[in-house]
Amino acid sequence: MRLAPLATLAFLALASTVSAQESVDSGATSGGMRGGSMADLVAKGYEIKAAVANGTRYIVFLQKDQSAYACEFVSVTKSRCGSIN
């Protein structure tokens, strides 16, 4: 299955990016990681491919053509997204 390696890679990339982002800007907005919010990405035509529970948060993977993003739900109304390729 092609999605499992992508999900693992995305999780590792997101984990390091999120740690760096939190240390730089602890009051990040919904577009905190240069990817915009998940709503912005869905509006641009990105499709949800997978979702993974990460403790009390969820990581959602989105893809459109050759571009992919991972979004972390910080709260019900706030998400942080970053490109994984």
N, C-alpha and C positions, 0 to 999 in steps of 0.2 A: 504494500500500500504506500503510495507516494506521499500521502499527507503526514504520516507519522514522523519521518525525518524532518520535514518542513516544520511541523509543530514543535519538535524538540529544539531545532535550531532557532526558531522564532522565540521560544520561551527563554532560551539562554541569552539571546540578543536583547530581548526586552528587559530581562532582569538586570543586566548590566546598565542599560540605558536608563531604566527607571531609577536605579540607585544614584547614578550621576545626576539625573534631573532633580531628584529630591534634595540632594546636597546643594545644588545651585539655586533652586527656586522652590522652596517648600510651599508657596502659595500659588502653585501652577493653576492656570485656567484650563478650560476644556481643550484648548489647543496647545497644551504645554509641551508636547514633544515633536513639534514641527509637522505632525501628520494631521492636525486638526482634530475635531471630535469624530466619534463614530458616526454621528448623524450626518456630518459633512461628507464623510467617505461613502456612506450609503447613497446620499443624494448625488454623488458623482458616478454612481454605477458600480461600486464595489459590492461584492457578494460575500455574505458570511459563510465561511467554509467549515469552521469548527469553533467550539468553546470549551475551555478547560477551567475547572475550579482551582484557585490558588489561595488556599486558606479561606479567608472571608471575602476574597475578591474573585472576579472572573476575568480571564484573558480570552478575548475573542479575536479570531484570525479572519481577515478579509482579503479577497483577491479580485483583481480585474486584469485580464490579459496576463502580462508578465510582471505586474506590480503587486506586492503584497504588504499588508500592514498588520500589526498586532495592537490591539486596544485593551487597556486595563480599565475596568470599571472601578473607580475610586468610591463612588456612591451611585445611587440610582440615577442622578441627573448629571454626573460628572464622569467623563472618560478621558484617558490620555492615550494617544496613538502614536506609533512610530513605525517608519518604514523598516522592513526586514530584508530588503534586497536592494 
